[in-house]
Amino acid sequence: MKIKYCILLLISVLCMGVRAQTKQLGTMFLFENYLETFKKTSLPINLDRDAVFEIVNNGSRLHEINNSFKRFIPTELLKRNLNSTFKSLYLLPSRDSIVVTLVMQEYTDKHEMENARIYIITYNKKNHFVDYQELAGVVVDFWEAFGEISCDYAIVSKCYQYKMGNKVDMIKYFCFAEDIYEYYITNSGMVKKTKETKRNGYFECGETGYNYIKPMNN
């Protein structure tokens, strides 16, 4: 009886190992298929104002991330708005076995504002999600953000939130709260913030972004 028990136990352990390996292979192939939905691009990448609006306005041409691929989207983003649509944007060059993607999220918020946000999402060599960070996006007449990623994965994100101006002679300019964030991606795939700069002021609009003119209070 002991020999039979040992044989059955060994068979059970082997079966569990085969199932685990099969599941792992299935996830690996699914992740590879997920990455195939992205457009491969090189670095540096500059998502300036013109580029961001072009992406947002042509979002219908992007591949929608379906239910089977949503397991690779951070749970926090999935819960942020249950009616969100996620779309594959860019697959960036791998760094130290870290996979870096850009994903766009589209949704309508509680104020009925149309939102489009672009995130950096990183994965490790085991195809597991590591970290994410908002890079760029648009909420019409409320908020805009643009981003750059250098060849060594230094990241700059510039965010502009509309404010009410208080000077009649500056009416031809935009009044914003400007937030500039600087990040880098570690060897483990974490997105670390290194610097944050904030200011309120008047800005002139160009195709590639906003040029600072003067502070609000002067």
Phi, psi and chi 1 to 4 in degrees:
 res  aa     phi    psi   chi1   chi2   chi3   chi4
   1 MET       -  -38.9  -69.6  -66.0  -67.4      -
   2 LYS   -63.9  -39.1  -71.1 -176.4  178.2  179.8
   3 ILE   -65.0  -43.4  -65.0  175.8      -      -
   4 LYS   -62.0  -41.6  -71.2 -177.3  177.6  179.4
   5 TYR   -62.3  -43.5  174.4   77.1      -      -
   6 CYS   -63.9  -39.6  -69.7      -      -      -
   7 ILE   -64.9  -45.2  -67.9  172.5      -      -
   8 LEU   -63.5  -39.8  -70.2  173.6      -      -
   9 LEU   -64.5  -41.8 -178.7   60.9      -      -
  10 LEU   -63.1  -43.1  178.7   60.2      -      -
  11 ILE   -61.7  -42.2  -67.3  173.2      -      -
  12 SER   -63.0  -44.2  177.2      -      -      -
  13 VAL   -63.9  -42.0  170.7      -      -      -
  14 LEU   -63.0  -41.1  -70.6  173.5      -      -
  15 CYS   -64.1  -40.7  -71.6      -      -      -
  16 MET   -63.5  -39.6  -71.2  176.3   62.7      -
  17 GLY   -65.1  -40.8      -      -      -      -
  18 VAL   -64.4  -43.4  170.2      -      -      -
  19 ARG   -63.0  -41.6  -75.7 -162.1  -63.7  -90.5
  20 ALA   -64.5  -41.6      -      -      -      -
  21 GLN   -66.5  -40.4 -170.5  175.5   30.1      -
  22 THR   -63.5  -41.5  -58.7      -      -      -
  23 LYS   -64.1  -42.4 -177.1  177.7  179.9 -179.4
  24 GLN   -62.9  -43.0 -175.3  177.8    7.3      -
  25 LEU   -64.5  -39.5  -73.5  172.0      -      -
  26 GLY   -61.5  -42.7      -      -      -      -
  27 THR   -65.7  -39.1  -58.7      -      -      -
  28 MET   -62.8  -46.5 -178.5 -176.3   69.6      -
  29 PHE   -65.1  -37.8  -70.6  134.5      -      -
  30 LEU   -64.1  -41.7 -173.8   63.9      -      -
  31 PHE   -64.9  -40.3 -173.7   69.2      -      -
  32 GLU   -62.3  -40.5  -70.3  176.2   -7.0      -
  33 ASN   -66.0  -37.1  -69.9  -24.9      -      -
  34 TYR   -59.6  -46.4  167.5   66.9      -      -
  35 LEU   -66.4  -26.9  -64.5 -177.6      -      -
  36 GLU   -66.1  -18.2  -73.4  -65.8  -34.6      -
  37 THR   -81.0   -8.9   66.3      -      -      -
  38 PHE   -94.0  154.4  -70.3   82.8      -      -
  39 LYS   -88.1  122.5  179.1 -179.2  179.0 -178.9
  40 LYS   -72.3  136.9  -67.2 -178.4 -180.0  179.3
  41 THR  -142.1  161.5 -170.9      -      -      -
  42 SER  -100.2  172.9   58.4      -      -      -
  43 LEU  -109.0  152.7  -68.3  174.6      -      -
  44 PRO   -76.5  162.1   30.2  -36.7      -      -
  45 ILE  -126.9  135.4 -175.3  169.5      -      -
  46 ASN  -124.5  105.5 -178.4   16.6      -      -
  47 LEU   -96.2   76.1  -63.2 -175.2      -      -
  48 ASP   -78.2 -175.8   58.9   22.5      -      -
  49 ARG   -59.3  -44.2 -172.6  173.3 -170.4  -90.1
  50 ASP   -62.8  -43.9 -169.9   43.8      -      -
  51 ALA   -67.0  -41.5      -      -      -      -
  52 VAL   -64.4  -45.4  169.5      -      -      -
  53 PHE   -66.3  -33.3  -88.6   92.0      -      -
  54 GLU   -65.2  -42.0 -177.3  177.1   -2.1      -
  55 ILE   -63.5  -48.1  -69.3  169.8      -      -
  56 VAL   -63.4  -44.4  171.9      -      -      -
  57 ASN   -69.6  -20.6  -68.8  -24.4      -      -
  58 ASN  -113.3   27.6  -66.9  -76.3      -      -
  59 GLY   -60.7  -25.4      -      -      -      -
  60 SER   -66.0  -18.0   58.9      -      -      -
  61 ARG   -85.3  -11.8  -59.5  178.6 -175.7  177.1
  62 LEU   -82.2  155.2  -60.5  175.7      -      -
  63 HIS   -75.2  124.7 -177.9  -84.0      -      -
  64 GLU   -78.5  130.7 -176.2  173.5  -24.1      -
  65 ILE   -77.1  113.4  -63.0  173.4      -      -
  66 ASN   -84.2 -177.6   60.1   30.0      -      -
  67 ASN   -60.4  -39.3  -69.2  -26.9      -      -
  68 SER   -68.1  -27.2   61.2      -      -      -
  69 PHE   -91.6  -11.9  -70.3  149.6      -      -
  70 LYS   -66.4  -14.5  -80.5 -172.7  177.1  179.5
  71 ARG   -63.8  -18.0   69.3  177.8   66.5 -172.9
  72 PHE   -94.4    1.2  -57.2  116.7      -      -
  73 ILE   -94.4  134.8  -59.7  -62.9      -      -
  74 PRO   -53.5  134.7  -25.0   33.5      -      -
  75 THR   -56.4  -37.2  -57.7      -      -      -
  76 GLU   -60.5  -38.7 -174.9  176.4  -20.5      -
  77 LEU   -71.8  -37.6  -65.1 -176.7      -      -
  78 LEU   -63.2  -34.6  -67.7  173.8      -      -
  79 LYS   -84.8  -14.9  -68.6 -178.2  177.2  179.0
  80 ARG   -62.7  -37.5 -176.5  164.0  -65.1  177.2
  81 ASN  -153.1  116.8 -170.3  -67.5      -      -
  82 LEU   -67.3  -17.2  -62.3  178.7      -      -
  83 ASN   -97.2   13.9  -65.3  -40.7      -      -
  84 SER   -66.5  148.6  -68.6      -      -      -
  85 THR  -116.1  127.4  -61.4      -      -      -
  86 PHE  -106.4  139.2  -67.5   90.4      -      -
  87 LYS  -132.8  142.6  -63.8 -175.0  176.1 -179.4
  88 SER   -75.2  130.6  -54.5      -      -      -
  89 LEU  -113.6  -82.5 -169.1   52.5      -      -
  90 TYR  -127.1  146.2  -66.6  125.1      -      -
  91 LEU  -108.2  116.1  173.5   62.9      -      -
  92 LEU   -89.1  163.1  -52.7 -175.5      -      -
  93 PRO   -58.3  141.2  -24.1   33.7      -      -
  94 SER   -66.9  150.2  -63.5      -      -      -
  95 ARG  -133.0  114.5  177.6 -170.9  178.4 -175.1
  96 ASP    50.7   46.3  -62.9  -38.7      -      -
  97 SER    70.3    6.5  -60.3      -      -      -
  98 ILE   -90.3  128.8  -61.0  -59.8      -      -
  99 VAL   -92.8  129.9  175.8      -      -      -
 100 VAL  -121.3  124.9 -176.2      -      -      -
 101 THR  -125.1  160.3   62.7      -      -      -
 102 LEU  -116.8  124.4  -66.5 -174.4      -      -
 103 VAL  -121.8  138.9  170.5      -      -      -
 104 MET  -104.9  135.4 -174.1  167.0   74.3      -
 105 GLN  -112.0  130.2  178.5 -171.2   28.4      -
 106 GLU  -119.3  133.5  -64.2  176.7  -30.4      -
 107 TYR  -165.7  162.7   66.3   94.7      -      -
 108 THR  -106.6  125.5  -57.2      -      -      -
 109 ASP   -86.4 -176.5   63.3   21.4      -      -
 110 LYS   -66.3  -17.8   62.3 -178.4  179.9 -179.5
 111 HIS   -93.3   10.4  -56.9  -64.7      -      -
 112 GLU    61.5   29.9  -62.0 -173.1   -5.6      -
 113 MET   -92.2  136.3  -58.6  -67.1  -71.4      -
 114 GLU   -79.9  124.8  -63.8  -67.2  -27.5      -
 115 ASN  -114.6  139.5  -66.1  -98.5      -      -
 116 ALA  -136.7  117.5      -      -      -      -
 117 ARG  -126.9  136.9  -61.1  177.6 -175.1  -90.0
 118 ILE  -110.7  126.8  -62.6  172.0      -      -
 119 TYR  -117.6  145.1  -61.8   94.5      -      -
 120 ILE   -84.1  127.9  -60.5  170.0      -      -
 121 ILE  -127.4  128.3  -57.7  179.3      -      -
 122 THR  -112.7  150.4   62.6      -      -      -
 123 TYR  -134.6  151.4  -53.0   88.4      -      -
 124 ASN   -92.6 -177.3   61.5   23.1      -      -
 125 LYS   -68.7  -12.6   59.5 -176.0  177.6 -178.6
 126 LYS   -93.1   10.7  -66.4 -176.8  178.7  179.8
 127 ASN    70.7   19.4  -50.0  -30.9      -      -
 128 HIS   -95.1  141.2  -64.8  158.3      -      -
 129 PHE   -61.5  137.3  157.8   72.6      -      -
 130 VAL  -112.0  -56.8  177.6      -      -      -
 131 ASP  -158.0  166.5 -157.1    2.9      -      -
 132 TYR  -146.8  160.2   77.6   91.6      -      -
 133 GLN  -155.6  135.1  178.8   58.7   54.3      -
 134 GLU   -68.0  135.0 -173.4  172.2   83.7      -
 135 LEU  -114.0  -43.2  177.6   66.8      -      -
 136 ALA  -156.5  173.6      -      -      -      -
 137 GLY   158.8 -178.8      -      -      -      -
 138 VAL  -147.0  132.0  175.2      -      -      -
 139 VAL  -124.2  107.9  179.0      -      -      -
 140 VAL   -53.6  130.3  178.2      -      -      -
 141 ASP    62.5   21.8  -65.2  -28.6      -      -
 142 PHE  -139.9  -47.8 -179.9   72.7      -      -
 143 TRP  -154.8  141.9  170.4   88.6      -      -
 144 GLU  -140.4  148.6  -62.6  176.4   16.0      -
 145 ALA  -146.4  141.3      -      -      -      -
 146 PHE  -131.7  153.5  -39.5  115.5      -      -
 147 GLY  -143.9  159.1      -      -      -      -
 148 GLU  -134.2  143.6  -57.6  174.1   12.5      -
 149 ILE  -129.9  122.2  -54.3  175.7      -      -
 150 SER   -84.1  176.7   70.7      -      -      -
 151 CYS   -63.9  -27.7  -68.4      -      -      -
 152 ASP  -100.0   19.1   58.9   -4.3      -      -
 153 TYR    66.0   29.1  -83.0  102.7      -      -
 154 ALA   -79.0  135.7      -      -      -      -
 155 ILE  -123.3  136.4  -59.1  162.3      -      -
 156 VAL  -128.4  128.3  177.4      -      -      -
 157 SER  -123.2  126.5  178.6      -      -      -
 158 LYS  -112.7  121.4  -62.7 -179.1  179.0 -178.5
 159 CYS  -115.4  138.6  -54.7      -      -      -
 160 TYR  -129.8  120.4  -61.1   89.2      -      -
 161 GLN  -113.6  129.9 -175.9  169.2  -22.1      -
 162 TYR   -64.5  139.5  -72.2   84.3      -      -
 163 LYS  -131.8  163.8  -63.0 -178.2   69.5   68.2
 164 MET   -82.7  122.1  -68.1  -65.1  -65.7      -
 165 GLY   -76.9  159.0      -      -      -      -
 166 ASN  -126.4   16.6   54.2    8.5      -      -
 167 LYS  -128.5  121.6  -67.4 -174.3  177.7  -64.3
 168 VAL   -63.9  -36.3  175.7      -      -      -
 169 ASP   -74.8   -4.5   60.3  -26.4      -      -
 170 MET  -111.0   18.0  -59.0  -63.2  -71.3      -
 171 ILE   -64.1  -23.2 -165.2  169.4      -      -
 172 LYS   -78.5   -7.1   66.2  178.0 -179.9  178.3
 173 TYR  -105.5  163.8  -61.4  111.2      -      -
 174 PHE   -90.1  141.8  -69.1   92.7      -      -
 175 CYS  -105.6  122.0 -171.8      -      -      -
 176 PHE  -135.4  156.0  -72.1  123.6      -      -
 177 ALA   -96.6  115.6      -      -      -      -
 178 GLU  -101.8  127.2  179.3 -169.3   57.7      -
 179 ASP  -120.7  124.5  -62.3  -29.7      -      -
 180 ILE  -115.2  123.2  -58.3  176.2      -      -
 181 TYR  -116.5  139.2  -56.6   98.1      -      -
 182 GLU  -119.9  135.5  -62.8 -179.1   31.1      -
 183 TYR  -136.5  170.6  -52.1   92.0      -      -
 184 TYR  -146.6  156.2   73.2   97.4      -      -
 185 ILE   -99.2  123.4  -61.9  177.8      -      -
 186 THR   -75.9  171.2   68.2      -      -      -
 187 ASN   -64.7  -20.7  -67.9  -22.4      -      -
 188 SER   -91.0   -5.2   63.4      -      -      -
 189 GLY    99.2   -0.2      -      -      -      -
 190 MET   -75.2  143.9  -63.1  -62.7  -65.7      -
 191 VAL  -100.6  109.3 -175.4      -      -      -
 192 LYS  -105.5  132.6  -63.3  -68.3 -173.3 -179.8
 193 LYS   -83.2  134.2 -176.5  165.8   66.9  175.3
 194 THR  -112.0  -23.6   57.9      -      -      -
 195 LYS  -158.0  148.4 -171.6  176.6 -179.9 -179.0
 196 GLU  -141.4  127.9  179.6  177.3  -21.8      -
 197 THR  -127.1  131.6  -53.9      -      -      -
 198 LYS  -128.2  143.6  -65.5  176.7  177.6  -75.0
 199 ARG  -162.3  151.8   62.4 -178.2  172.7 -177.5
 200 ASN  -109.0  137.8  -64.4  -25.7      -      -
 201 GLY  -177.3 -171.3      -      -      -      -
 202 TYR  -102.4  138.7  -68.1   94.6      -      -
 203 PHE  -132.7  147.1  -65.8   78.3      -      -
 204 GLU   -99.1  136.7 -176.2  178.4   33.8      -
 205 CYS   -91.5  134.8  179.9      -      -      -
 206 GLY  -129.9  176.9      -      -      -      -
 207 GLU   -64.8  -34.3  -73.9 -172.5   -2.7      -
 208 THR   -92.8  -10.9   59.9      -      -      -
 209 GLY   161.2 -157.8      -      -      -      -
 210 TYR  -115.8  135.6  -67.0  102.2      -      -
 211 ASN  -104.0  127.1  -58.4  -44.5      -      -
 212 TYR   -68.2  133.2  179.9   71.5      -      -
 213 ILE  -107.9  -57.2  -57.8  -61.7      -      -
 214 LYS  -163.6  160.3   62.9 -177.3  -65.1 -175.5
 215 PRO   -70.7  163.0   24.8  -33.8      -      -
 216 MET   -67.5  -36.1  -76.2 -175.3   62.3      -
 217 ASN   -92.3    2.1  -61.8  -35.5      -      -
 218 ASN  -107.6      -  -71.2  -10.2      -      -
